[in-house]
Amino acid sequence: MTLPMVDKIEDEKRKKEIEILSRAFASFNEATQQLQNSYDNLRQRVQELDLELARKNEELESNLKEKDEVKNYLNYILESLTTGVMVVNEKGKITTFNKALGEITGESPEHCLGKRPSDMFDSDIIENMVTQLADPALPSLDRELMIQGRRINVRVSASPVRDNRGKQIGTVIVIQ
């Protein structure tokens, strides 16, 4: 082979290599651009989700604050009553015992929480009323209760506490 022929073959070879390399760079640049676009889209979506999450957190905090205010308001009402109020859950344990009932019984409300009414009263009248709630003809009773060895005349009323489906979840007892 002659020298110009060898040069021509090598030039053709280089041109093909350059062409292959050019296509590889173009392909690399295209893939890089696709990755960049995907990354930009992902970053935008993350920012949108962050904003949505921040809005939802604000809503939740507002709802929680509102529920806390309602709970406190209802508690203030309960504690402002001059009538004794006690709530017994479905397991027969005292879950609410207001200040007025504490004054009637001479017990601190905190001391009574979690106990059974029979632990607080010398009579089973409260527990009997809880079990008799199925009889609507017995909405209240005038009774004499023994509390810490002393007799007091009171009117005792009991009503079921029901959830939003109507299931009894406890009993509210009012003592006057």
C-alpha positions, 0 to 999 in steps of 0.5 A: 500500500502506498502512503497516501492510501494508508493516510486516507484509511487512517483519516477515514478511521479517525473520522469514524472514531470522531463521529462515534465520539460525537454521537456518544457526547450527544447521547451523554448530553441528552441523558444529562439534560433528561436527568436535569429536567427530572431533577428540576421536576422532582425539586419542584414537586418537593417544594409543592409538597412542603408548602402543602404540608405546611398548610396542613400543619397550620390547619391541624394546629388551628383545629387542635387549638380550637378543640383545646379551647372547647375542651377548656370551656366545657371544663370551666362550665363543669367546674362552675356548676354547684351540682355534683357531676361524676362520669363513670366509664363502661368499666365502672371507673370514675373518669370525671369528678367535678369540684362541687361533688368534691365539696359534697363528698369531702373528697378531692376530685383527683383522689376519686379518678380511676376509682369505683363509685362504691369506693367513694360512697358507703352505699351501692346506690350509684352503681345500682343506678348505673346498672338500672339505666335500662329502665327509663322510668327511673330517671332520678331518686331522692336518697340518703347517702352515707359519705365518709360515715355521715348521712346526707340527703341528696337527689341522684340522677343518672343518664347514659353517655353515648358515642356518635353511634348511640353506643353507651360508653359511660354514665353521667351521675348528677348529685344535688 
